[in-house]
């Protein structure tokens, strides 16, 4: 769930300015003997940075016996920076990161197992499905605190003009109904050329894995021995086949968007070139900030697969997490600070600042996040069904994703290869990769 593609302008500059502090060393004790813990935060939006710093200040006022020092980091290259700091014995005590990093860092012995450290109230406020996103083997290496589903951000005026009734969280479209709507919204050629949807697929693997769950697939499966097996049965490939259909057959989605990030599609959306965009929930902030005056947009639930578990509402996600470095000399105090940061009211503040969804059950129901304004209520309804991404806990996933799955999916979506070739690449070549990581 990295936010790299959203870093821009002053926000990126502010985040990068403090990133050098990442390698400054572990928390230390002052002359007074009071321990000071370094908290690496990857918050970058102004509201989010402000909320994080305010919570740190609250903690320090209420806990003179252990202080926390806010360290500003950046999502850019955080994995490599953390790896360097771990190996150099200079890691921050408390680490803001994402679920996909926990597998490597947990198995490498760099993160503390939080199982004996977290108080019962912390465990109780976050549901089991979210905890599954931070486990690897027998260890729990992070507290999942922010997450975001994919939603449809649509041009309400174009849908109304076409007489298309809007789906609701209670009655979302099926993928088939979505395909029909996208075709109806499309106009071929000429100055009024329009596509019903644009699929930004600069990161095709995570999108395909996480949304394959909506059709009852998952592509990456756990074997009895704990290893990973790649499969591409009918349920696994249904989502990818739909995208290929929309681009290659229906012409309801442009091939030119396949190489774009979500932010790249916004100018075309505002210009009426695309009627709908499947985007992460936090993109609502950019839409609000960048949309022309009087542009009428709406947040809709993602379509669902007929016959899939949980009514097709389940999506995979890699959450943002809070972890404790294994080298931290005050692990109990660091875990207590994480417990403070993930109190229900604090989760709500952090979610508002990042335009994302909290993991906490009560936080998801908070009135500040269940308002209909700006699509918040739709986002919280969809977020209640999030589950662990199939990628989480898979040793070898980065290599498979970069070397096998990304080029194969890019070729498939563009029409360069067919489904059989995609299956051979993902499954045959993929299983060779994962077999090398068997423990």
SULLIN-V895180 format. One record per helix or strand. SS is the DSSP state (A for helix, B for strand). FROM is the first residue (numbers start at 0). TO is the last residue. If there is no record, write none. Layout:
BEGIN
ss	from	to
SS	FROM	TO
SS	FROM	TO
END
This chain:
BEGIN
ss	from	to
A	3	5
A	8	16
A	18	22
B	27	28
B	34	40
A	45	61
B	65	71
A	77	86
B	93	97
A	98	106
B	110	110
A	119	124
B	125	125
A	127	133
B	134	135
B	138	139
B	142	146
B	149	154
A	155	160
B	173	173
A	174	183
B	186	186
B	193	197
A	203	214
B	219	221
B	227	229
A	233	247
B	252	252
A	254	256
A	262	269
B	273	279
A	282	289
B	296	300
B	303	303
A	308	311
B	314	316
B	319	324
A	330	340
A	343	353
B	356	357
B	359	359
A	360	363
A	372	382
B	385	387
A	396	413
A	418	434
END
